[in-house]
Amino acid sequence: MTVAPERDAAPQTPHRKDLRLQALVDEPHRRLPALRFPHLHSERLRSSRTSLGTGFIGIAATLVAVLLLSFDLARFVEEWRDQTYAEPGLAALSWLLLAGLLVVLAVAARTAGDVLDSLVSLGIVGGLGIVVALDAAAVWGNGDLGHDLTAAPAAGYVLLAMVGVRSSRSITAASGLLGAALVALLAVNALDATVPPSGLVDGAAMIAKAVAPPIVAAWIVHVFRNIVSAELERVLVASTTSAPRFSVGMMASVELARLDLAAEQLMDGIASGRTRLPLNPATAQAAAELATELRLHLIEGRRQTWLYHAISESELLGRAVTLSDPESLAGLLDPSQRDGLLSAVWLMLGDAPERSRRSATRVAIEITVGPARPIEGKARTMHVPIVVQTTGVARSRVDPATWDAMRKVGRHADSQRGGSLWVEIDCVVDRPAER
Protein backbone atom coordinates (compact mmCIF):
# COMPACT_ATOMS: atom_id res chain seq x y z
CA MET A 1 0.00 0.00 0.00
CA THR A 2 1.37 3.42 -0.95
CA VAL A 3 2.31 5.72 1.88
CA ALA A 4 2.23 9.48 1.44
CA PRO A 5 5.60 11.36 1.46
CA GLU A 6 6.73 13.00 4.64
CA ARG A 7 5.57 16.44 3.57
CA ASP A 8 2.13 15.11 2.71
CA ALA A 9 1.93 13.48 6.06
CA ALA A 10 2.58 16.79 7.77
CA PRO A 11 0.19 17.76 10.52
CA GLN A 12 -3.20 18.37 9.01
CA THR A 13 -6.51 18.86 10.66
CA PRO A 14 -8.37 15.66 9.83
CA HIS A 15 -11.96 15.80 8.85
CA ARG A 16 -14.40 15.04 11.68
CA LYS A 17 -15.98 12.22 9.68
CA ASP A 18 -12.52 10.71 9.10
CA LEU A 19 -11.90 10.71 12.83
CA ARG A 20 -15.21 8.97 13.48
CA LEU A 21 -14.48 6.39 10.78
CA GLN A 22 -10.99 5.82 12.14
CA ALA A 23 -12.43 5.16 15.60
CA LEU A 24 -14.86 2.66 14.12
CA VAL A 25 -12.16 0.75 12.29
CA ASP A 26 -9.50 0.98 14.96
CA GLU A 27 -11.50 -0.91 17.60
CA PRO A 28 -14.20 -2.79 15.72
CA HIS A 29 -15.17 -4.95 18.66
CA ARG A 30 -15.85 -2.00 20.96
CA ARG A 31 -16.82 1.02 18.90
CA LEU A 32 -18.60 -0.27 15.85
CA PRO A 33 -22.16 1.02 15.66
CA ALA A 34 -24.58 -1.54 16.95
CA LEU A 35 -26.66 -2.98 14.14
CA ARG A 36 -30.11 -4.23 14.89
CA PHE A 37 -29.16 -7.85 14.60
CA PRO A 38 -30.49 -10.32 17.17
CA HIS A 39 -28.18 -11.12 20.06
CA LEU A 40 -28.98 -14.79 20.61
CA HIS A 41 -26.67 -15.74 23.48
CA SER A 42 -28.50 -17.78 26.07
CA GLU A 43 -27.16 -15.75 28.99
CA ARG A 44 -28.90 -12.62 27.65
CA LEU A 45 -32.09 -14.57 27.14
CA ARG A 46 -32.09 -15.64 30.76
CA SER A 47 -31.46 -12.07 31.96
CA SER A 48 -34.63 -10.90 30.19
CA ARG A 49 -36.95 -12.45 32.71
CA THR A 50 -40.19 -10.91 31.55
CA SER A 51 -39.60 -12.20 28.03
CA LEU A 52 -39.87 -15.69 29.51
CA GLY A 53 -43.44 -15.13 30.64
CA THR A 54 -42.67 -14.52 34.31
CA GLY A 55 -44.50 -11.21 34.10
CA PHE A 56 -47.79 -13.12 34.04
CA ILE A 57 -46.71 -15.17 37.04
CA GLY A 58 -45.88 -11.91 38.80
CA ILE A 59 -49.41 -10.64 38.18
CA ALA A 60 -50.86 -13.79 39.71
CA ALA A 61 -48.50 -13.51 42.70
CA THR A 62 -49.56 -9.89 43.20
CA LEU A 63 -53.23 -10.86 43.24
CA VAL A 64 -52.54 -13.58 45.82
CA ALA A 65 -50.54 -11.09 47.89
CA VAL A 66 -53.45 -8.62 47.85
CA LEU A 67 -55.86 -11.32 49.03
CA LEU A 68 -53.56 -12.30 51.89
CA LEU A 69 -53.05 -8.65 52.77
CA SER A 70 -56.82 -8.20 52.97
CA PHE A 71 -57.00 -10.87 55.67
CA ASP A 72 -54.34 -9.16 57.83
CA LEU A 73 -55.92 -5.77 57.14
CA ALA A 74 -59.22 -7.11 58.50
CA ARG A 75 -57.37 -8.25 61.63
CA PHE A 76 -55.89 -4.77 61.99
CA VAL A 77 -59.33 -3.16 61.78
CA GLU A 78 -60.70 -5.58 64.35
CA GLU A 79 -57.88 -4.94 66.79
CA TRP A 80 -58.25 -1.20 66.22
CA ARG A 81 -61.92 -1.38 67.18
CA ASP A 82 -61.11 -3.48 70.27
CA GLN A 83 -58.44 -0.91 71.24
CA THR A 84 -55.82 -3.63 71.48
CA TYR A 85 -52.94 -1.43 70.38
CA ALA A 86 -50.83 0.27 73.02
CA GLU A 87 -49.73 2.77 70.34
CA PRO A 88 -52.48 2.83 67.68
CA GLY A 89 -50.81 5.68 65.79
CA LEU A 90 -47.71 3.54 65.11
CA ALA A 91 -49.87 0.66 63.91
CA ALA A 92 -51.76 2.92 61.51
CA LEU A 93 -48.47 4.41 60.30
CA SER A 94 -47.05 0.94 59.64
CA TRP A 95 -50.02 0.02 57.44
CA LEU A 96 -49.88 3.33 55.57
CA LEU A 97 -46.19 2.75 54.91
CA LEU A 98 -46.92 -0.81 53.76
CA ALA A 99 -49.57 0.43 51.32
CA GLY A 100 -47.16 3.08 50.05
CA LEU A 101 -44.48 0.46 49.42
CA LEU A 102 -46.96 -1.58 47.38
CA VAL A 103 -47.77 1.46 45.26
CA VAL A 104 -44.07 2.22 44.78
CA LEU A 105 -43.47 -1.39 43.76
CA ALA A 106 -46.24 -1.34 41.17
CA VAL A 107 -45.22 2.04 39.70
CA ALA A 108 -41.49 1.24 39.66
CA ALA A 109 -42.00 -2.16 38.02
CA ARG A 110 -44.30 -0.63 35.41
CA THR A 111 -41.98 2.29 34.69
CA ALA A 112 -38.84 0.10 34.45
CA GLY A 113 -40.41 -2.35 32.02
CA ASP A 114 -41.44 -4.95 34.59
CA VAL A 115 -37.86 -5.41 35.83
CA LEU A 116 -37.32 -3.81 39.21
CA ASP A 117 -34.11 -1.86 39.73
CA SER A 118 -31.78 -3.09 42.47
CA LEU A 119 -31.75 0.26 44.29
CA VAL A 120 -35.55 0.39 44.30
CA SER A 121 -35.77 -3.16 45.60
CA LEU A 122 -33.30 -2.38 48.38
CA GLY A 123 -35.37 0.66 49.31
CA ILE A 124 -38.53 -1.44 49.46
CA VAL A 125 -36.84 -4.07 51.64
CA GLY A 126 -35.57 -1.31 53.95
CA GLY A 127 -39.07 0.13 54.11
CA LEU A 128 -40.42 -3.29 55.09
CA GLY A 129 -37.94 -3.32 57.96
CA ILE A 130 -39.40 -0.03 59.18
CA VAL A 131 -42.90 -1.51 58.87
CA VAL A 132 -41.91 -4.42 61.10
CA ALA A 133 -40.34 -2.09 63.66
CA LEU A 134 -43.39 0.21 63.79
CA ASP A 135 -45.85 -2.67 64.10
CA ALA A 136 -43.79 -4.30 66.86
CA ALA A 137 -43.58 -0.99 68.77
CA ALA A 138 -47.36 -0.58 68.50
CA VAL A 139 -48.10 -3.87 70.34
CA TRP A 140 -44.94 -4.33 72.41
CA GLY A 141 -46.71 -3.56 75.66
CA ASN A 142 -49.25 -6.36 75.14
CA GLY A 143 -46.61 -9.07 75.52
CA ASP A 144 -47.95 -11.37 72.76
CA LEU A 145 -46.37 -10.37 69.45
CA GLY A 146 -47.23 -13.65 67.75
CA HIS A 147 -50.94 -12.90 68.10
CA ASP A 148 -51.05 -9.10 67.86
CA LEU A 149 -48.70 -8.31 64.95
CA THR A 150 -50.58 -7.55 61.70
CA ALA A 151 -48.45 -5.39 59.40
CA ALA A 152 -45.20 -7.24 60.19
CA PRO A 153 -46.28 -10.62 58.77
CA ALA A 154 -47.98 -8.80 55.90
CA ALA A 155 -44.52 -7.55 54.84
CA GLY A 156 -43.87 -11.01 53.42
CA TYR A 157 -46.73 -10.53 50.98
CA VAL A 158 -44.96 -7.52 49.48
CA LEU A 159 -42.01 -9.81 48.80
CA LEU A 160 -44.49 -12.25 47.25
CA ALA A 161 -45.59 -9.51 44.85
CA MET A 162 -41.94 -8.99 43.82
CA VAL A 163 -41.26 -12.53 42.56
CA GLY A 164 -42.01 -11.64 38.94
CA VAL A 165 -39.67 -8.65 38.81
CA ARG A 166 -36.70 -9.80 40.89
CA SER A 167 -34.44 -12.83 40.94
CA SER A 168 -35.47 -15.81 43.02
CA ARG A 169 -32.24 -15.59 45.00
CA SER A 170 -32.90 -12.01 46.10
CA ILE A 171 -36.48 -12.83 47.12
CA THR A 172 -35.28 -15.81 49.16
CA ALA A 173 -32.60 -13.71 50.86
CA ALA A 174 -35.06 -10.94 51.73
CA SER A 175 -37.52 -13.52 53.09
CA GLY A 176 -34.76 -14.98 55.25
CA LEU A 177 -33.97 -11.54 56.66
CA LEU A 178 -37.65 -10.98 57.41
CA GLY A 179 -37.91 -14.34 59.18
CA ALA A 180 -34.76 -13.63 61.21
CA ALA A 181 -36.09 -10.24 62.27
CA LEU A 182 -39.41 -11.73 63.41
CA VAL A 183 -37.64 -14.50 65.35
CA ALA A 184 -35.44 -11.92 67.06
CA LEU A 185 -38.47 -9.82 68.02
CA LEU A 186 -40.29 -12.82 69.47
CA ALA A 187 -37.20 -13.90 71.41
CA VAL A 188 -36.66 -10.46 72.94
CA ASN A 189 -40.36 -10.16 73.74
CA ALA A 190 -40.31 -13.56 75.45
CA LEU A 191 -37.49 -12.33 77.70
CA ASP A 192 -39.39 -9.17 78.67
CA ALA A 193 -42.75 -10.75 79.33
CA THR A 194 -44.20 -14.13 80.13
CA VAL A 195 -45.50 -15.67 76.90
CA PRO A 196 -48.02 -18.53 77.20
CA PRO A 197 -47.50 -21.72 75.14
CA SER A 198 -50.27 -20.62 72.81
CA GLY A 199 -48.28 -17.46 72.14
CA LEU A 200 -45.30 -19.51 70.99
CA VAL A 201 -47.54 -21.44 68.62
CA ASP A 202 -49.02 -18.19 67.31
CA GLY A 203 -45.52 -16.80 66.81
CA ALA A 204 -44.35 -19.82 64.84
CA ALA A 205 -47.49 -19.69 62.68
CA MET A 206 -47.01 -15.95 62.13
CA ILE A 207 -43.40 -16.43 60.97
CA ALA A 208 -44.37 -19.28 58.66
CA LYS A 209 -47.20 -17.20 57.21
CA ALA A 210 -44.84 -14.32 56.49
CA VAL A 211 -41.90 -16.27 55.07
CA ALA A 212 -43.34 -19.35 53.37
CA PRO A 213 -45.38 -17.69 50.55
CA PRO A 214 -42.52 -15.64 49.01
CA ILE A 215 -40.03 -18.51 49.31
CA VAL A 216 -42.39 -21.02 47.68
CA ALA A 217 -43.31 -18.56 44.95
CA ALA A 218 -39.64 -17.76 44.30
CA TRP A 219 -38.88 -21.46 43.91
CA ILE A 220 -41.77 -21.92 41.47
CA VAL A 221 -40.65 -18.96 39.38
CA HIS A 222 -37.05 -20.19 39.45
CA VAL A 223 -38.06 -23.61 38.11
CA PHE A 224 -40.27 -22.02 35.48
CA ARG A 225 -37.49 -19.74 34.29
CA ASN A 226 -35.09 -22.67 34.00
CA ILE A 227 -37.58 -24.72 31.98
CA VAL A 228 -38.43 -21.92 29.58
CA SER A 229 -34.79 -20.87 29.22
CA ALA A 230 -33.78 -24.44 28.38
CA GLU A 231 -36.54 -24.73 25.78
CA LEU A 232 -35.62 -21.39 24.20
CA GLU A 233 -31.99 -22.45 24.09
CA ARG A 234 -32.94 -25.73 22.47
CA VAL A 235 -34.96 -23.93 19.79
CA LEU A 236 -32.05 -21.62 19.03
CA VAL A 237 -29.56 -24.49 18.89
CA ALA A 238 -31.91 -26.54 16.69
CA SER A 239 -31.71 -23.82 14.05
CA THR A 240 -28.15 -24.96 13.31
CA THR A 241 -29.43 -28.24 11.81
CA SER A 242 -30.29 -26.44 8.56
CA ALA A 243 -26.85 -24.84 8.18
CA PRO A 244 -24.49 -25.84 5.34
CA ARG A 245 -21.59 -28.22 5.92
CA PHE A 246 -19.19 -25.44 6.95
CA SER A 247 -20.53 -22.21 8.38
CA VAL A 248 -20.04 -19.58 11.04
CA GLY A 249 -22.13 -19.49 14.18
CA MET A 250 -24.92 -17.11 15.11
CA MET A 251 -22.73 -14.75 17.13
CA ALA A 252 -19.96 -14.87 14.53
CA SER A 253 -22.50 -13.91 11.87
CA VAL A 254 -23.42 -10.79 13.83
CA GLU A 255 -19.75 -9.88 14.29
CA LEU A 256 -19.10 -10.41 10.56
CA ALA A 257 -21.99 -8.09 9.74
CA ARG A 258 -20.50 -5.40 11.96
CA LEU A 259 -17.06 -5.74 10.43
CA ASP A 260 -18.63 -5.64 6.98
CA LEU A 261 -20.40 -2.41 7.89
CA ALA A 262 -17.09 -0.84 8.98
CA ALA A 263 -15.48 -1.93 5.70
CA GLU A 264 -18.37 -0.47 3.71
CA GLN A 265 -18.08 2.83 5.54
CA LEU A 266 -14.35 2.92 4.84
CA MET A 267 -14.83 2.23 1.12
CA ASP A 268 -17.70 4.71 0.93
CA GLY A 269 -15.52 7.38 2.48
CA ILE A 270 -12.82 6.75 -0.13
CA ALA A 271 -15.31 6.73 -3.00
CA SER A 272 -17.01 9.96 -1.91
CA GLY A 273 -13.73 11.74 -1.26
CA ARG A 274 -14.19 12.17 2.48
CA THR A 275 -11.13 9.97 3.04
CA ARG A 276 -8.21 11.16 0.92
CA LEU A 277 -5.84 8.90 -0.99
CA PRO A 278 -3.17 7.86 -0.37
CA LEU A 279 -4.24 6.87 3.13
CA ASN A 280 -2.33 8.29 6.03
CA PRO A 281 -0.41 5.73 8.14
CA ALA A 282 -2.99 5.56 10.95
CA THR A 283 -5.93 4.94 8.60
CA ALA A 284 -3.92 2.46 6.55
CA GLN A 285 -3.03 0.48 9.67
CA ALA A 286 -6.66 0.51 10.82
CA ALA A 287 -7.79 -0.76 7.40
CA ALA A 288 -5.20 -3.55 7.54
CA GLU A 289 -6.41 -4.60 10.98
CA LEU A 290 -9.99 -4.62 9.74
CA ALA A 291 -9.02 -6.82 6.80
CA THR A 292 -7.22 -9.21 9.14
CA GLU A 293 -10.30 -9.51 11.34
CA LEU A 294 -12.47 -10.27 8.32
CA ARG A 295 -10.07 -12.93 7.06
CA LEU A 296 -9.85 -14.58 10.48
CA HIS A 297 -13.62 -14.79 10.78
CA LEU A 298 -13.98 -16.21 7.27
CA ILE A 299 -11.25 -18.80 7.82
CA GLU A 300 -12.76 -19.84 11.14
CA GLY A 301 -15.93 -21.03 9.48
CA ARG A 302 -14.20 -23.26 6.92
CA ARG A 303 -13.78 -26.20 9.32
CA GLN A 304 -16.59 -25.59 11.80
CA THR A 305 -19.74 -27.66 11.39
CA TRP A 306 -23.27 -27.21 12.65
CA LEU A 307 -22.59 -29.59 15.57
CA TYR A 308 -19.62 -27.52 16.71
CA HIS A 309 -21.74 -24.35 16.76
CA ALA A 310 -24.69 -26.12 18.42
CA ILE A 311 -22.44 -27.15 21.32
CA SER A 312 -20.24 -24.07 21.62
CA GLU A 313 -23.08 -21.54 21.45
CA SER A 314 -25.23 -23.33 24.04
CA GLU A 315 -24.42 -22.80 27.70
CA LEU A 316 -26.02 -26.11 28.71
CA LEU A 317 -24.40 -28.21 25.96
CA GLY A 318 -21.10 -26.37 26.21
CA ARG A 319 -20.70 -27.35 29.88
CA ALA A 320 -21.67 -31.00 29.48
CA VAL A 321 -20.78 -32.09 25.92
CA THR A 322 -17.34 -32.66 24.38
CA LEU A 323 -17.03 -33.01 20.60
CA SER A 324 -14.24 -34.78 18.69
CA ASP A 325 -14.68 -34.36 14.94
CA PRO A 326 -11.25 -33.77 13.36
CA GLU A 327 -12.49 -34.42 9.80
CA SER A 328 -15.62 -32.25 10.16
CA LEU A 329 -17.79 -35.20 9.14
CA ALA A 330 -20.80 -34.02 11.16
CA GLY A 331 -21.48 -31.55 8.38
CA LEU A 332 -22.30 -34.46 6.03
CA LEU A 333 -25.39 -35.46 8.03
CA ASP A 334 -28.71 -34.51 6.47
CA PRO A 335 -31.21 -32.35 8.43
CA SER A 336 -33.16 -35.38 9.70
CA GLN A 337 -30.01 -37.05 11.02
CA ARG A 338 -28.83 -33.80 12.60
CA ASP A 339 -32.15 -33.28 14.36
CA GLY A 340 -32.10 -36.85 15.66
CA LEU A 341 -28.57 -36.56 17.07
CA LEU A 342 -29.24 -33.20 18.69
CA SER A 343 -32.54 -34.41 20.17
CA ALA A 344 -30.87 -37.52 21.61
CA VAL A 345 -28.21 -35.40 23.34
CA TRP A 346 -30.84 -33.08 24.84
CA LEU A 347 -32.90 -36.02 26.08
CA MET A 348 -29.84 -37.58 27.72
CA LEU A 349 -29.11 -34.35 29.53
CA GLY A 350 -32.74 -34.20 30.62
CA ASP A 351 -32.42 -37.66 32.20
CA ALA A 352 -29.95 -36.42 34.82
CA PRO A 353 -30.79 -37.34 38.45
CA GLU A 354 -31.73 -33.71 39.07
CA ARG A 355 -33.35 -31.94 36.16
CA SER A 356 -32.21 -28.44 36.91
CA ARG A 357 -29.65 -26.63 34.82
CA ARG A 358 -27.06 -26.92 37.60
CA SER A 359 -27.36 -30.67 37.82
CA ALA A 360 -26.64 -30.98 34.09
CA THR A 361 -22.97 -30.30 34.86
CA ARG A 362 -22.84 -33.66 36.62
CA VAL A 363 -23.58 -35.38 33.32
CA ALA A 364 -20.76 -35.63 30.77
CA ILE A 365 -21.35 -36.58 27.15
CA GLU A 366 -18.52 -37.15 24.70
CA ILE A 367 -19.33 -37.33 20.99
CA THR A 368 -16.74 -38.79 18.62
CA VAL A 369 -17.40 -38.57 14.89
CA GLY A 370 -15.38 -40.61 12.36
CA PRO A 371 -13.20 -41.75 10.83
CA ALA A 372 -15.28 -42.37 7.71
CA ARG A 373 -15.05 -45.48 5.57
CA PRO A 374 -16.55 -46.20 2.12
CA ILE A 375 -19.36 -48.66 1.47
CA GLU A 376 -18.53 -51.52 -0.83
CA GLY A 377 -20.40 -51.37 -4.11
CA LYS A 378 -21.93 -47.97 -3.32
CA ALA A 379 -19.53 -45.27 -4.38
CA ARG A 380 -21.92 -42.42 -3.65
CA THR A 381 -22.26 -43.10 0.07
CA MET A 382 -19.99 -43.84 2.99
CA HIS A 383 -20.13 -44.87 6.65
CA VAL A 384 -19.63 -42.25 9.35
CA PRO A 385 -19.40 -43.89 12.80
CA ILE A 386 -20.60 -41.78 15.72
CA VAL A 387 -19.82 -42.81 19.29
CA VAL A 388 -21.76 -41.18 22.13
CA GLN A 389 -20.24 -41.86 25.54
CA THR A 390 -22.16 -40.66 28.58
CA THR A 391 -21.21 -40.41 32.23
CA GLY A 392 -23.85 -39.99 34.92
CA VAL A 393 -26.73 -41.36 32.84
CA ALA A 394 -27.95 -44.86 33.70
CA ARG A 395 -29.25 -47.07 30.90
CA SER A 396 -32.52 -47.60 32.75
CA ARG A 397 -33.13 -43.83 33.01
CA VAL A 398 -32.78 -43.09 29.31
CA ASP A 399 -36.11 -42.03 27.87
CA PRO A 400 -37.40 -44.28 25.05
CA ALA A 401 -37.68 -41.20 22.85
CA THR A 402 -33.86 -41.03 22.92
CA TRP A 403 -33.59 -44.28 21.00
CA ASP A 404 -36.23 -43.13 18.54
CA ALA A 405 -34.16 -40.01 17.89
CA MET A 406 -31.00 -42.08 17.38
CA ARG A 407 -32.77 -44.26 14.80
CA LYS A 408 -33.05 -41.15 12.65
CA VAL A 409 -29.26 -40.94 12.65
CA GLY A 410 -28.62 -44.61 11.76
CA ARG A 411 -28.36 -48.10 13.16
CA HIS A 412 -27.06 -48.10 16.71
CA ALA A 413 -25.95 -50.42 19.48
CA ASP A 414 -25.59 -49.54 23.16
CA SER A 415 -23.50 -51.08 25.93
CA GLN A 416 -22.47 -50.35 29.51
CA ARG A 417 -18.71 -49.93 30.04
CA GLY A 418 -17.22 -49.04 33.39
CA GLY A 419 -20.28 -47.18 34.58
CA SER A 420 -20.62 -45.26 31.31
CA LEU A 421 -23.25 -45.73 28.63
CA TRP A 422 -21.76 -46.17 25.14
CA VAL A 423 -23.88 -45.76 22.04
CA GLU A 424 -22.31 -46.59 18.69
CA ILE A 425 -24.20 -45.27 15.68
CA ASP A 426 -23.49 -46.36 12.11
CA CYS A 427 -24.54 -43.38 9.99
CA VAL A 428 -24.73 -43.57 6.20
CA VAL A 429 -24.20 -40.25 4.42
CA ASP A 430 -23.57 -39.05 0.88
CA ARG A 431 -20.04 -38.37 -0.21
CA PRO A 432 -19.10 -34.69 -0.22
CA ALA A 433 -18.72 -34.70 -4.02
CA GLU A 434 -22.26 -36.02 -4.40
CA ARG A 435 -23.93 -33.43 -2.13
Residue pairs with C-beta under 8 A, 6 or more apart in sequence:
1 278
1 279
1 284
1 288
2 278
3 9
3 278
3 281
3 284
4 278
4 279
4 280
8 278
9 280
9 281
14 22
15 274
17 269
17 274
18 269
18 274
18 275
18 283
21 265
21 266
21 269
21 274
21 275
21 283
22 282
22 283
22 286
23 31
24 31
24 32
24 33
24 262
24 265
25 262
25 266
25 283
25 286
25 287
25 289
25 290
26 286
26 289
28 258
28 259
28 262
28 289
28 290
28 293
29 255
32 258
32 259
32 261
32 262
33 258
33 261
34 258
35 254
35 257
35 258
35 261
37 253
37 254
37 257
38 254
39 251
39 254
40 236
40 250
40 251
40 313
41 251
41 313
42 229
42 232
42 233
42 236
42 313
42 314
42 315
42 316
43 315
45 51
45 52
45 229
45 232
45 233
45 236
46 52
46 225
46 229
49 55
49 115
49 164
49 165
49 167
49 225
50 113
50 114
50 115
50 164
50 165
52 224
52 225
52 228
52 229
52 232
53 224
53 228
54 164
54 221
54 224
54 225
55 114
55 164
55 165
56 164
57 163
57 164
57 220
57 221
57 224
58 109
58 114
58 161
58 162
58 163
58 164
58 165
59 164
61 160
61 161
61 163
61 164
61 217
61 221
62 106
62 160
62 161
62 164
64 160
64 213
64 217
65 157
65 158
65 160
65 161
65 213
66 157
66 161
68 154
68 157
68 160
68 213
69 98
69 102
69 154
69 157
72 150
72 151
72 153
72 154
72 157
73 95
73 150
73 154
75 150
76 91
76 95
76 150
76 151
79 85
79 91
79 148
79 150
80 88
80 91
80 92
84 139
84 142
84 148
85 91
85 138
85 139
85 148
86 138
86 139
86 140
86 141
86 142
87 137
87 138
87 139
87 141
88 138
89 138
90 134
90 135
90 137
90 138
91 134
91 135
91 138
91 139
91 150
91 151
93 134
94 130
94 131
94 134
94 135
94 138
94 151
94 152
95 150
95 151
97 127
97 130
97 131
97 134
98 128
98 131
98 151
98 154
98 155
98 158
100 127
101 124
101 127
101 128
101 131
101 158
102 158
102 161
104 120
104 123
104 124
104 127
105 116
105 124
105 158
105 161
105 162
108 116
108 117
108 120
109 115
109 116
109 165
112 120
114 164
114 165
115 165
116 162
116 165
116 166
121 162
121 166
121 170
124 158
124 162
125 159
125 174
125 177
128 155
128 158
128 159
128 174
128 178
129 177
129 181
131 151
131 152
131 154
131 155
132 151
132 152
132 155
132 178
132 181
132 182
132 185
134 151
135 149
135 150
135 151
135 152
136 145
136 149
136 152
136 185
139 145
139 148
139 149
140 189
142 148
143 189
143 192
143 193
143 194
143 195
144 195
144 196
144 199
144 202
145 185
145 186
145 189
145 203
145 206
146 186
146 195
146 199
146 200
146 201
146 202
146 203
146 204
146 205
146 206
147 199
147 202
147 206
149 182
149 206
152 182
152 185
152 206
152 210
153 182
153 206
153 207
153 209
153 210
154 210
155 178
155 210
156 175
156 178
156 209
156 210
156 211
156 213
156 214
157 213
157 214
159 171
159 174
159 175
159 178
159 214
160 213
160 214
160 217
162 171
162 214
163 171
163 214
163 217
163 218
163 221
164 221
168 218
168 219
168 221
168 222
168 225
171 214
171 215
171 217
171 218
172 214
172 215
172 218
172 219
174 214
175 211
175 214
175 215
175 218
176 211
178 210
178 211
179 207
179 210
179 211
182 203
182 206
182 207
182 210
182 211
183 207
186 203
186 207
189 195
190 200
195 203
223 356
226 356
226 357
229 357
230 316
230 357
233 314
233 315
233 316
234 346
236 250
236 313
236 314
237 310
237 313
237 314
237 317
237 342
238 310
238 339
238 342
239 250
240 249
240 250
240 306
240 307
240 309
240 310
240 313
240 338
241 306
241 310
241 335
241 338
241 339
241 342
242 335
243 306
243 309
244 331
245 305
245 328
245 331
245 332
245 432
245 435
246 301
246 302
246 303
246 304
246 305
246 328
246 331
247 301
247 304
247 305
247 306
247 309
248 256
248 297
248 300
248 301
248 304
248 309
249 304
249 309
249 312
249 313
250 309
250 313
251 313
252 297
252 300
252 301
255 297
256 294
256 297
256 298
259 290
259 293
259 294
259 297
260 294
262 290
263 290
263 291
263 294
266 275
266 287
266 290
269 275
270 277
275 283
278 284
279 287
303 328
304 328
305 325
305 328
305 330
305 331
306 330
306 331
306 338
307 323
307 325
307 330
307 331
307 338
307 341
307 342
307 367
307 369
308 323
308 325
308 330
310 317
310 342
311 317
311 318
311 321
311 323
312 318
316 349
316 357
316 360
317 345
317 349
319 360
319 361
320 349
320 360
320 361
320 363
320 364
320 365
321 345
321 365
321 366
321 367
322 364
322 365
322 366
322 367
323 330
323 367
323 369
324 366
324 367
324 368
324 369
325 367
325 368
325 369
325 370
326 370
327 369
327 370
327 371
327 372
329 369
329 370
329 371
329 372
329 384
329 429
330 338
330 369
332 384
332 429
332 430
332 432
332 435
333 341
333 384
333 409
333 427
333 429
334 429
334 430
336 408
337 408
337 409
337 410
337 427
337 429
339 405
339 408
340 405
340 406
340 407
340 408
340 409
341 386
341 405
341 406
341 408
341 409
341 425
343 401
343 402
343 405
344 388
344 402
344 405
344 406
344 409
345 365
345 367
345 388
347 398
347 399
347 401
347 402
347 405
348 363
348 365
348 388
348 390
348 393
348 398
348 402
349 360
349 363
349 365
350 399
351 393
351 397
351 398
351 399
351 402
352 359
352 360
352 362
352 363
352 392
352 393
353 359
353 362
353 392
354 362
362 392
363 390
363 391
363 392
363 393
364 390
364 391
364 392
365 388
365 389
365 390
365 391
365 393
366 387
366 388
366 389
366 390
367 386
367 387
367 388
367 389
368 386
368 387
368 389
369 384
369 385
369 386
370 384
370 385
371 385
372 382
372 383
372 384
372 385
373 382
373 383
373 385
374 382
374 383
375 381
375 382
375 383
375 428
379 431
380 430
380 431
380 434
381 428
381 429
381 430
381 431
381 434
382 428
382 429
382 431
383 426
383 427
383 428
384 427
384 428
384 429
385 424
385 425
385 426
385 427
386 409
386 410
386 424
386 425
386 427
387 422
387 423
387 424
387 425
388 422
388 423
388 425
389 420
389 421
389 422
389 423
390 420
390 421
390 422
390 423
391 419
391 420
393 421
394 421
395 414
395 416
395 421
398 421
403 412
406 412
406 423
406 425
409 425
409 427
410 425
410 426
410 427
410 428
411 425
411 426
412 423
412 424
412 425
412 426
413 423
413 424
414 421
414 422
414 423
414 424
415 421
415 422
415 424
416 422
